[in-house]
Amino acid sequence: MRKLKLQMQITVDGFVAGPNGELDWMTWDNDDKLIARINEITDSSDRIVMGRKMTDGFINYWTSVQPDSPEYEFAQKMINIPKVVFSRTLESSSWVNTTVANDIKTDIAALKEADGKDIVVYGGAGLVTSLVGENLIDDYFLFVNPTAIGKGMTIFADGRGLKLIDSTAYACGIVINHYQPAK
């Protein structure tokens, strides 16, 4: 069975966005080792899951990366990997390589049962909160940024026991904590 892996930026005080969805607190000074780790997680997956609210910005960003950009190779992965967008309002997608789903439990179960590599979830906060609440995430890769914002959006609406699998600090100040649900 395929795993559902969450890869998400988070502050040291546990927020994934500011109170109004702000992401200006994220560390963008990535180093080569961090980029290699991001590629490792991405390459172990053949499906991307995200919420509707973040999809437009995500797809528009990656499709605008030009061939002379250092991000171009990664952008091609983001474009070419099939995406599943969860939405309560959309019935179909005009985005490249993207399908729409609306039943989190049923559709995630079907994705996990299908053949292939693992599945990576990038967000947004609302979808991830639902996935956490339904105990659907198998691996949490939390990219802890070296900043605290004091208030904002969290993905842990209820308490959650997690088991630390690995923790790695990077030169840019980000620490990736890999957790799995505590049994």
C-alpha positions as CSV (number, residue, x, y, z in Angstrom):
1,M,0.0,0.0,0.0
2,R,1.2,3.5,-0.9
3,K,1.9,6.0,1.8
4,L,0.5,9.5,2.1
5,K,3.4,11.8,2.9
6,L,2.9,15.4,4.1
7,Q,5.7,17.9,3.2
8,M,4.9,21.2,4.8
9,Q,6.6,24.3,6.0
10,I,6.0,25.2,9.7
11,T,7.2,27.8,12.2
12,V,8.9,26.8,15.4
13,D,5.7,27.7,17.2
14,G,3.7,25.4,15.1
15,F,2.0,27.5,12.5
16,V,1.8,26.8,8.8
17,A,0.6,30.3,7.8
18,G,-0.1,33.6,9.4
19,P,-3.7,34.4,10.5
20,N,-4.7,35.5,7.0
21,G,-2.7,32.9,5.2
22,E,0.6,34.8,5.1
23,L,3.7,32.9,4.1
24,D,6.2,35.7,4.4
25,W,7.9,34.0,7.3
26,M,9.3,31.1,5.2
27,T,13.1,30.7,4.8
28,W,13.9,30.8,1.1
29,D,17.7,30.5,1.4
30,N,17.8,26.8,0.7
31,D,21.1,24.9,0.6
32,D,22.1,22.0,-1.7
33,K,21.5,19.4,1.0
34,L,18.0,20.7,1.7
35,I,17.2,20.7,-2.0
36,A,18.5,17.1,-2.3
37,R,16.2,16.1,0.5
38,I,13.2,17.8,-1.1
39,N,14.0,16.0,-4.4
40,E,14.3,12.7,-2.5
41,I,10.8,13.1,-1.0
42,T,9.4,14.2,-4.4
43,D,11.1,11.4,-6.3
44,S,9.6,8.8,-4.0
45,S,6.1,9.9,-5.0
46,D,4.2,9.8,-8.3
47,R,1.1,11.8,-7.2
48,I,0.7,15.2,-5.6
49,V,-2.3,16.0,-3.4
50,M,-3.4,19.6,-2.5
51,G,-6.3,21.7,-1.6
52,R,-8.1,23.9,-4.2
53,K,-7.1,27.2,-2.5
54,M,-3.4,26.7,-3.0
55,T,-3.6,25.0,-6.4
56,D,-3.9,28.0,-8.7
57,G,-0.8,29.7,-7.2
58,F,1.1,26.4,-7.1
59,I,0.5,25.6,-10.8
60,N,0.9,29.1,-12.0
61,Y,4.2,29.4,-10.2
62,W,5.7,26.2,-11.5
63,T,4.5,26.6,-15.1
64,S,6.1,30.1,-15.2
65,V,9.6,28.9,-14.3
66,Q,11.8,29.5,-17.4
67,P,14.4,27.0,-18.7
68,D,17.3,29.2,-17.6
69,S,16.1,29.1,-14.0
70,P,17.9,26.9,-11.4
71,E,14.4,25.7,-10.5
72,Y,13.5,24.5,-14.0
73,E,14.2,20.8,-13.5
74,F,12.2,20.7,-10.3
75,A,9.4,22.8,-11.9
76,Q,9.1,20.2,-14.7
77,K,8.5,17.5,-12.0
78,M,5.8,19.7,-10.4
79,I,4.1,20.1,-13.8
80,N,4.5,16.5,-14.9
81,I,3.6,14.6,-11.7
82,P,-0.2,14.0,-11.7
83,K,-2.0,16.1,-9.2
84,V,-5.2,15.5,-7.2
85,V,-7.0,18.6,-6.0
86,F,-9.6,18.3,-3.2
87,S,-12.4,20.8,-3.6
88,R,-16.0,21.1,-2.4
89,T,-16.8,23.5,-5.3
90,L,-15.0,22.3,-8.4
91,E,-16.2,19.4,-10.5
92,S,-13.3,19.4,-13.1
93,S,-9.9,21.0,-13.6
94,S,-8.5,23.1,-16.3
95,W,-5.0,22.8,-14.7
96,V,-2.5,20.6,-16.5
97,N,-2.2,17.0,-15.2
98,T,-4.8,17.6,-12.5
99,T,-8.0,15.9,-11.4
100,V,-10.5,17.0,-8.8
101,A,-11.6,14.9,-5.9
102,N,-14.0,15.7,-3.1
103,D,-14.4,12.8,-0.7
104,I,-11.2,12.8,1.4
105,K,-11.6,9.4,3.1
106,T,-12.8,7.5,-0.1
107,D,-10.5,9.2,-2.6
108,I,-7.4,9.0,-0.4
109,A,-8.1,5.3,0.3
110,A,-8.4,4.7,-3.4
111,L,-5.1,6.5,-4.1
112,K,-3.3,4.5,-1.4
113,E,-4.6,1.2,-2.8
114,A,-3.6,2.0,-6.4
115,D,-0.3,0.8,-7.8
116,G,2.6,3.2,-7.9
117,K,5.0,5.2,-5.7
118,D,3.9,7.1,-2.6
119,I,1.7,10.2,-2.6
120,V,2.9,13.6,-1.4
121,V,0.7,16.3,0.1
122,Y,1.9,19.9,-0.1
123,G,-1.1,21.7,1.5
124,G,-3.0,23.9,2.1
125,A,-3.8,24.2,5.7
126,G,-7.5,23.4,5.5
127,L,-7.0,20.2,3.5
128,V,-4.1,19.1,5.7
129,T,-6.1,19.7,8.9
130,S,-8.8,17.4,7.5
131,L,-6.3,14.7,6.5
132,V,-4.7,14.9,10.0
133,G,-8.1,14.8,11.6
134,E,-9.0,11.6,9.6
135,N,-5.7,10.0,10.5
136,L,-4.8,9.6,6.8
137,I,-1.2,10.8,6.8
138,D,1.4,8.1,7.1
139,D,4.6,10.3,7.2
140,Y,4.9,13.9,8.3
141,F,7.9,15.8,6.9
142,L,7.7,19.1,8.8
143,F,10.1,21.8,7.5
144,V,10.6,23.8,10.7
145,N,11.6,27.4,9.7
146,P,13.8,29.3,12.2
147,T,11.1,31.8,13.0
148,A,8.1,32.3,15.3
149,I,5.0,34.3,14.3
150,G,3.0,34.2,17.5
151,K,-0.4,33.4,15.9
152,G,-1.7,31.8,12.7
153,M,-3.1,28.7,11.1
154,T,-2.2,25.3,12.5
155,I,-2.9,21.8,11.0
156,F,-3.3,20.1,14.3
157,A,-6.9,21.1,15.4
158,D,-6.9,18.2,17.9
159,G,-4.1,16.7,19.9
160,R,-1.9,14.2,17.9
161,G,0.7,11.8,19.1
162,L,3.6,11.5,16.7
163,K,6.8,9.4,16.8
164,L,10.0,11.1,15.6
165,I,11.7,9.0,12.9
166,D,14.5,11.4,11.9
167,S,15.5,15.0,12.4
168,T,18.0,16.8,10.2
169,A,19.2,20.4,10.5
170,Y,20.3,22.3,7.4
171,A,22.7,25.3,7.0
172,C,19.9,27.6,6.1
173,G,18.3,27.1,9.5
174,I,15.5,24.8,8.5
175,V,15.2,21.5,10.4
176,I,13.2,18.7,8.8
177,N,11.5,16.5,11.4
178,H,10.1,13.3,10.0
179,Y,7.3,11.8,12.1
180,Q,4.9,9.0,11.8
181,P,1.7,8.6,13.8
182,A,2.2,7.2,17.2
183,K,0.5,3.8,17.5
